[in-house]
Amino acid sequence: MSGPPPIEVRGLRKVFRQTTTGQSVIAIERLDLTISPREVVAIVGQTGCGKSTFFDLMIGLEAPTEGLIHIGDRSPHADFDYFRGKIATVFQQDRLLPWRTALDNARLPLELIGLPEAEQRERALNWLNRLGLSQFTKAYPHELSGGMRQRVAIARAFAVEPDILLADEAFGHLDEVTAAELRETFLSLARECGSTAILITHQLEEAIGVGDRIIVFGRSAKLLADIQVSQWDKQSRPLLREAIQSTLQNNRADPRLAGIS
Amino acid sequence: MTEEYRESVPVLTFPRQTFVSLLVFALVWETLSYLAPYLGIPPFAIPSFVRIAKSVATITPIDIVVTLARVIAALIISFVLGLALAMAMYRSESLNKYLHPMIRLFMAVPVVSWILFAVLWFPGVEFRIAFVLVIVCGPVFLIDTLDAMHGVPRELRRMMQSFRPTTWQYFFKLMLPAIVPTIFTSWKVNISLAIRVVTIAELVGAVTGIGHQLSVAQELFSVADVFAWTLVLVALLFLLEAIVARVETRVLRWRA
């Protein structure tokens, strides 16, 4: 297995034109970033800082206004079809198709890549089993709890065993116990699959608990800090939390992060 | 699951209130029929139920079958055309901008005008009837399905797009299943519309069908026959609606 390719972001800029006023809004000013294969990266930032735009650009649903995003040597937007089955997403809400059972939801991306039906079924069942849903494969989304639905969404993302996993506030709407449990499961499965995982969140605890690396976005996705979490031991994590908090509030890197990040 | 499904299938009910209102109507009708000669009303105008029953007994099934076939064929053609155009208009914003006003215009044209156009334009009776039915029902299917496609939640569309489906996969795995509830509603509306329109269309030039038989009954001043054929039309409408409702319950069993 060759493993996932690195992600290169160079001079990325994204500007939207507001349909009502015609004014331009800079969602991403200029972003340079490199993400290594199999890294688990948490991106934190305040609401409206451009995290979700970055997420859409990573998926390839939006084209950069300037600059580039390359996964390996290809653009997820320009080479959209090439990445079918290679990038998978988990969203804030489960976004399950209500007319499909848990099993049929989990096998959706496998249908899209054209796997034989028996293999689709086997792989989807395997992932549902691993996420503790073996008793609920025939249940429709409205018959499942919020946590169970999000498990199905995670199974759906992992079913294609993607190179890149993207999660946008995937656990933010769940209660803390369920969120922590799912976060742990997500992380261990991502590591087991050898996928590069990018989690977008506004919750610092989640970012610190999950990421190998934390990227802090300021306004217009300005890169305020790029932190290797391993350089902060367990005792200094509260300090790290405070420093990120201060960075977000002041929209500039806290001096406590400067020496280490 | 099967048991739950059986329980959720609506059964045809006949509530007491419905029975009472129908009974009151029948009594008033029968009384008026009896009193008609004393009220100066011609006897044929309000026939008794016995006379109506005799008319029902003479109903020719072939006319029912012909009308039913015309309605079902026209509805299927209207649905396929409406859905195909809706998909094209959903995909192409410019096509939507050009076609939408025209479709709205078609929907505003009265049925009678379409019938007159059909009579003037086309020599074949069957084609005239099919044309009128399709031109009346097609736009309803089109607008309903197009609106439903635009109403598919953005979250689901983004989710689906993130998995990079082909255009066909996008339509057949997301858009089409998502608009199925609207499609059923549209079918129910169009069945009622088609039954009414086919009757008027058959009045003009057709030599078979319920509309033709109504025309004959009118020429013979037979209110009993008109009543009997009208009963058939109403029964046909209820039957078709019940079939669609049954299929709907089965297909949409995923709904909470």
Interface residues (C-beta under 8 A of the other chain):
Chain A: I59 G60 L61 F80 D81 F83 R84 G85 I87 A88 T89 F91 Q93 R95 L97 P98 W99 R100 L108 P109 E111 L112 K138 Y140 H142
Chain B: M1 E155 L156 R158 M159 Q161 S162 F163 R164 P165 T166 Q169 K173 L174 P177 A178 V180 L252 W254 R255 A256
